[in-house]
Amino acid sequence: MHDWRRTVDGLREQGLRELSAISDPQALERWRVGYLGRRGALTDALRGLSRLPAEERPAAGQAANDAKRALEAALAEREGALREQALSRDLEEERLDVTMPGRPPARGGLHPTTLILRQITAFFGGLGYQVVEGPEVELEKYNFEMLNIPRDHPARDMFDTMYVRPPEVVLRTHTSPMQARVMEARSEEARAQHLPAPPVRVVVPGRCYRYEAQDATHEWMFYQVEGLAVDVGLTMADLKGTLAAFARHMFGSDVKTRFRCDYFPFVEPGVDFSISTPSVRGGAWLEILGAGMVHPRVLRMAGYDPDAYNGFAFGMGPERIAMLKYGISDIRGFYSNDLRFLEQFAS
């Protein structure tokens, strides 16, 4: 047998033997380069045919090409087999047992502010209060002037304001403008029908905006709930009883409550309302809202006769209530979109 025949046959047999033992794509690629690549063993053998005598070259070339085709065919077959094996493994890993119960979809939860807002509005709804909402972009007339805060009043320094169109349009700094809007609308309807102004009992939840520095207890955007009751013969005792019942609803029956004098331009007298309960910060006194009897000037500007009607109003921050109720130390967590914080409230 010619030397070239032994070389070609030996390469084919060796290549087929090695190929049959390959079980991963990386090794298969190394085999292809080693035998059929530009510098592979069979390619080198084909180059060496040029040194053979002329009469032997046709037979040697034919044998070398046959060996190359055999190796290429075996390579393609092995590639297909490895693909089938990989597909079978993937299918086995992904195989579903249709008799097994499905995975329940992940459920979200309500934002802690929403949870508290619902508790607040549900309580006052049970007392007959109507829930109303108002515009977040507010006229200065309602945000300040109708609440007894004229343009030159020093109380405006209490509100760091963001103007949309100075000086007439602002992002509302509190939900209190709805006090004036609700009373004004209802008194106008009553006058149109030649009726006395009707009683009012509303709570107003919504976002408010103030241009102020952020820290653990202050945000530039926050929620507020305003409450207003206007009727004949309402007194500070009615306000105190209402807020005491609200505190028990939110913090438990062992809560203690306290009124202290405070100043708000749209009420007279004004108070801050504080609670004390062993379950919240060891029983320390904590202010949770401001309140007071509606100022006669506010009643008059909204179309109510302060000699016939009086009322009370209160305003609270749901985030502050939530911080006390759930032991949250930093108000910035409410709107930082941190799932680690929000998932604690998912049901």
C-alpha positions as CSV (number, residue, x, y, z in Angstrom):
1,M,0.0,0.0,0.0
2,H,1.2,3.5,-0.9
3,D,2.3,5.7,2.1
4,W,-0.2,8.3,1.1
5,R,-3.0,5.7,1.3
6,R,-2.0,4.8,4.8
7,T,-1.8,8.4,5.8
8,V,-5.2,9.3,4.4
9,D,-6.9,6.2,5.7
10,G,-5.3,6.6,9.1
11,L,-6.5,10.2,9.4
12,R,-10.0,9.2,8.4
13,E,-10.2,6.4,10.9
14,Q,-8.6,8.4,13.7
15,G,-10.9,11.4,13.0
16,L,-14.0,9.2,13.0
17,R,-12.9,7.5,16.2
18,E,-12.3,10.8,18.0
19,L,-15.5,12.3,16.6
20,S,-17.6,9.5,18.1
21,A,-16.4,10.3,21.6
22,I,-17.2,14.0,21.5
23,S,-20.1,15.1,23.6
24,D,-20.1,19.0,23.7
25,P,-20.0,21.7,21.0
26,Q,-16.7,23.2,22.1
27,A,-14.9,19.9,21.7
28,L,-16.6,19.4,18.3
29,E,-15.3,22.8,17.1
30,R,-11.8,21.9,18.2
31,W,-12.1,18.6,16.3
32,R,-13.2,20.5,13.1
33,V,-10.3,22.9,13.3
34,G,-7.9,20.1,14.0
35,Y,-8.9,18.0,11.0
36,L,-10.7,20.1,8.5
37,G,-9.5,23.6,9.2
38,R,-7.0,25.6,7.1
39,R,-4.1,24.1,9.1
40,G,-5.8,20.8,9.9
41,A,-4.3,17.4,9.6
42,L,-6.3,16.3,6.5
43,T,-5.7,19.7,4.8
44,D,-1.9,19.2,5.3
45,A,-2.2,15.8,3.8
46,L,-3.9,17.2,0.7
47,R,-1.1,19.8,0.3
48,G,1.4,17.0,0.4
49,L,-0.1,15.3,-2.6
50,S,1.7,17.8,-4.9
51,R,5.0,16.0,-4.1
52,L,3.7,12.6,-5.4
53,P,4.6,11.3,-8.8
54,A,2.2,12.5,-11.5
55,E,0.7,9.1,-12.1
56,E,-0.3,8.7,-8.4
57,R,-1.8,12.1,-7.8
58,P,-5.3,11.4,-9.3
59,A,-5.8,8.3,-7.1
60,A,-4.4,10.0,-4.1
61,G,-6.5,13.1,-4.6
62,Q,-9.6,11.0,-5.0
63,A,-8.9,9.1,-1.8
64,A,-8.1,12.3,0.1
65,N,-11.4,14.0,-1.1
66,D,-13.3,10.8,-0.2
67,A,-11.8,11.0,3.3
68,K,-12.7,14.7,3.6
69,R,-16.3,14.1,2.5
70,A,-16.6,11.2,5.0
71,L,-15.3,13.4,7.8
72,E,-17.5,16.3,6.9
73,A,-20.6,14.0,6.7
74,A,-19.7,12.5,10.1
75,L,-19.2,16.0,11.5
76,A,-22.7,17.1,10.3
77,E,-24.2,14.0,11.7
78,R,-22.5,14.5,15.1
79,E,-23.6,18.2,15.2
80,G,-27.2,17.1,14.6
81,A,-26.9,14.5,17.3
82,L,-25.5,17.0,19.9
83,R,-28.3,19.5,19.0
84,E,-30.9,16.8,19.6
85,Q,-29.3,15.9,22.9
86,A,-29.2,19.5,24.0
87,L,-32.9,20.0,22.9
88,S,-33.9,16.9,24.8
89,R,-32.2,18.2,28.0
90,D,-33.8,21.6,27.6
91,L,-37.2,20.0,27.1
92,E,-36.8,17.8,30.1
93,E,-35.8,20.7,32.3
94,E,-38.7,22.8,31.1
95,R,-41.3,19.9,31.1
96,L,-44.5,20.9,32.8
97,D,-46.5,18.5,34.9
98,V,-50.0,19.6,34.0
99,T,-51.4,17.8,37.1
100,M,-49.4,20.1,39.4
101,P,-51.2,23.2,40.7
102,G,-50.1,26.4,39.0
103,R,-48.0,29.1,40.6
104,P,-50.2,31.9,41.9
105,P,-49.4,35.2,40.3
106,A,-47.6,37.8,42.4
107,R,-50.0,40.2,44.0
108,G,-49.3,43.8,44.6
109,G,-50.4,45.8,47.6
110,L,-51.8,49.2,48.4
111,H,-49.4,52.1,49.1
112,P,-49.2,52.8,52.9
113,T,-50.6,56.3,52.2
114,T,-53.6,54.8,50.4
115,L,-54.2,52.4,53.3
116,I,-54.3,55.3,55.7
117,L,-56.4,57.5,53.5
118,R,-59.0,54.7,53.2
119,Q,-59.1,54.2,56.9
120,I,-59.5,58.0,57.5
121,T,-62.3,58.5,54.9
122,A,-64.1,55.3,56.0
123,F,-64.2,56.6,59.5
124,F,-65.6,60.0,58.6
125,G,-67.9,58.5,56.0
126,G,-69.4,56.5,58.9
127,L,-70.1,59.8,60.6
128,G,-72.0,61.2,57.6
129,Y,-69.1,63.1,56.0
130,Q,-69.0,63.3,52.2
131,V,-65.6,62.7,50.5
132,V,-64.8,65.4,47.9
133,E,-61.7,66.3,46.0
134,G,-60.4,69.5,44.6
135,P,-57.9,70.9,42.0
136,E,-54.2,70.5,42.8
137,V,-53.5,73.6,40.7
138,E,-55.3,76.2,42.6
139,L,-56.2,79.9,42.4
140,E,-54.5,82.1,44.9
141,K,-58.0,83.4,45.8
142,Y,-59.0,80.0,47.3
143,N,-55.6,78.9,48.5
144,F,-55.0,82.1,50.5
145,E,-57.5,84.9,50.4
146,M,-60.7,83.0,51.0
147,L,-59.0,81.4,54.0
148,N,-58.3,84.7,55.7
149,I,-54.7,85.0,54.4
150,P,-54.6,88.2,52.3
151,R,-51.6,89.0,50.1
152,D,-49.8,91.1,52.7
153,H,-50.6,88.8,55.7
154,P,-47.5,87.5,57.5
155,A,-49.1,84.0,57.7
156,R,-48.2,83.5,54.1
157,D,-44.6,83.0,55.3
158,M,-45.9,79.6,56.7
159,F,-46.4,78.3,53.2
160,D,-43.4,77.9,50.9
161,T,-45.3,78.1,47.7
162,M,-44.7,76.9,44.1
163,Y,-46.4,79.2,41.6
164,V,-47.6,78.0,38.3
165,R,-48.5,81.5,37.1
166,P,-47.5,84.1,39.6
167,P,-49.3,85.6,41.5
168,E,-52.7,84.1,40.6
169,V,-52.1,80.3,40.2
170,V,-50.2,78.1,42.6
171,L,-49.8,74.4,43.3
172,R,-52.0,74.2,46.4
173,T,-50.2,74.2,49.7
174,H,-53.0,72.5,51.6
175,T,-56.4,71.0,50.9
176,S,-58.1,73.8,52.9
177,P,-59.1,75.7,49.8
178,M,-61.9,73.2,49.4
179,Q,-63.4,74.6,52.6
180,A,-64.1,77.8,50.7
181,R,-65.0,76.1,47.4
182,V,-67.6,73.7,49.0
183,M,-69.2,76.4,51.2
184,E,-69.3,78.9,48.4
185,A,-70.9,76.4,45.9
186,R,-73.5,75.3,48.4
187,S,-74.5,78.7,49.6
188,E,-74.8,79.9,45.9
189,E,-77.1,76.9,45.1
190,A,-79.2,77.7,48.2
191,R,-79.5,81.4,47.3
192,A,-80.6,80.5,43.7
193,Q,-83.4,78.4,45.2
194,H,-84.2,81.0,47.9
195,L,-83.2,78.6,50.6
196,P,-81.0,79.0,53.7
197,A,-77.4,77.8,53.3
198,P,-77.3,74.0,54.0
199,P,-75.1,72.3,56.6
200,V,-71.7,71.0,55.4
201,R,-69.8,67.9,56.4
202,V,-66.9,67.0,54.1
203,V,-63.5,65.4,54.2
204,V,-61.0,66.3,51.4
205,P,-58.1,64.0,50.6
206,G,-55.5,65.0,48.1
207,R,-51.9,66.0,47.3
208,C,-50.3,69.2,48.3
209,Y,-47.0,70.9,47.3
210,R,-44.6,73.2,49.2
211,Y,-41.2,74.5,48.2
212,E,-39.2,73.3,51.2
213,A,-36.2,71.2,52.0
214,Q,-36.6,67.5,52.3
215,D,-35.6,65.6,55.5
216,A,-36.9,62.8,57.6
217,T,-40.1,64.6,58.5
218,H,-40.7,67.0,55.5
219,E,-41.4,66.4,51.8
220,W,-42.1,68.8,49.0
221,M,-45.1,66.7,47.9
222,F,-47.4,65.1,50.5
223,Y,-51.0,64.2,51.1
224,Q,-53.4,65.9,53.4
225,V,-56.9,65.3,54.6
226,E,-59.1,68.3,55.3
227,G,-62.2,68.0,57.4
228,L,-65.0,70.6,57.6
229,A,-68.3,70.7,59.5
230,V,-70.6,73.7,59.3
231,D,-74.1,73.8,61.0
232,V,-76.1,75.6,63.6
233,G,-74.8,75.3,67.2
234,L,-71.5,73.4,66.6
235,T,-69.0,73.9,69.4
236,M,-65.4,73.1,70.4
237,A,-66.9,70.1,72.3
238,D,-68.2,68.6,69.0
239,L,-64.7,69.0,67.5
240,K,-63.0,67.4,70.5
241,G,-65.5,64.5,70.5
242,T,-65.1,63.9,66.8
243,L,-61.3,63.9,66.9
244,A,-61.1,61.8,70.1
245,A,-63.3,59.1,68.4
246,F,-61.0,59.3,65.3
247,A,-57.9,58.8,67.5
248,R,-59.5,55.7,69.1
249,H,-60.3,54.4,65.6
250,M,-56.8,54.8,64.4
251,F,-54.7,54.0,67.4
252,G,-56.8,51.9,69.8
253,S,-59.1,52.4,72.7
254,D,-56.3,53.1,75.2
255,V,-55.2,56.4,73.4
256,K,-55.2,59.6,75.3
257,T,-55.9,62.9,73.5
258,R,-54.9,66.6,74.2
259,F,-55.8,70.0,72.8
260,R,-53.3,72.8,72.9
261,C,-53.7,76.4,71.6
262,D,-52.2,76.9,68.2
263,Y,-52.5,79.4,65.3
264,F,-54.0,78.9,61.9
265,P,-55.4,81.9,60.0
266,F,-58.6,80.3,58.9
267,V,-59.8,79.1,62.4
268,E,-60.4,80.9,65.7
269,P,-59.6,79.5,68.2
270,G,-57.0,77.1,66.8
271,V,-55.6,74.0,68.4
272,D,-53.1,71.3,67.8
273,F,-54.4,67.8,68.5
274,S,-52.0,65.4,70.2
275,I,-52.2,61.7,71.2
276,S,-50.5,59.5,73.7
277,T,-50.6,55.7,73.7
278,P,-48.2,53.1,75.0
279,S,-48.1,51.4,71.6
280,V,-46.7,54.5,69.9
281,R,-43.3,55.7,71.0
282,G,-43.7,54.7,74.5
283,G,-46.6,56.9,75.3
284,A,-45.0,60.3,74.4
285,W,-47.3,63.1,73.4
286,L,-47.3,63.5,69.6
287,E,-49.1,66.1,67.5
288,I,-51.1,64.5,64.7
289,L,-53.2,67.3,63.3
290,G,-54.3,70.9,63.5
291,A,-57.8,72.1,64.0
292,G,-60.1,74.8,65.3
293,M,-63.4,76.6,64.9
294,V,-63.9,78.1,61.4
295,H,-63.1,81.8,61.4
296,P,-66.2,84.0,61.0
297,R,-64.5,85.8,58.2
298,V,-64.1,82.6,56.3
299,L,-67.7,81.8,56.8
300,R,-68.8,85.2,55.6
301,M,-66.6,85.2,52.5
302,A,-68.1,81.8,51.5
303,G,-71.6,83.0,51.8
304,Y,-72.5,81.7,55.3
305,D,-73.8,84.0,58.0
306,P,-71.4,83.7,61.0
307,D,-74.1,84.9,63.3
308,A,-76.3,81.9,62.3
309,Y,-73.8,79.2,61.5
310,N,-70.5,78.1,63.0
311,G,-68.3,75.1,62.3
312,F,-65.0,73.4,62.9
313,A,-62.2,72.3,60.6
314,F,-59.2,70.0,60.9
315,G,-56.3,69.0,58.7
316,M,-54.0,66.1,59.0
317,G,-51.1,64.4,57.0
318,P,-51.8,60.8,56.3
319,E,-48.1,60.1,56.0
320,R,-47.6,61.4,59.5
321,I,-50.4,59.1,60.8
322,A,-48.9,56.2,58.9
323,M,-45.4,56.9,60.4
324,L,-46.8,56.8,63.9
325,K,-49.1,53.8,63.2
326,Y,-46.5,51.7,61.5
327,G,-43.3,52.9,63.2
328,I,-41.8,54.5,60.0
329,S,-38.9,56.8,60.8
330,D,-38.4,58.7,57.5
331,I,-41.1,60.2,55.4
332,R,-39.0,60.0,52.3
333,G,-39.6,56.3,52.1
334,F,-43.2,56.8,51.0
335,Y,-42.2,58.2,47.6
336,S,-38.7,56.8,46.9
337,N,-40.1,53.8,45.0
338,D,-38.1,51.4,47.1
339,L,-39.8,48.0,46.8
340,R,-38.2,46.9,50.1
341,F,-40.2,49.6,51.8
342,L,-43.4,49.2,49.9
343,E,-43.6,45.4,50.0
344,Q,-43.9,45.5,53.8
345,F,-47.5,46.7,53.3
346,A,-48.5,44.2,50.6
347,S,-51.3,42.0,51.7
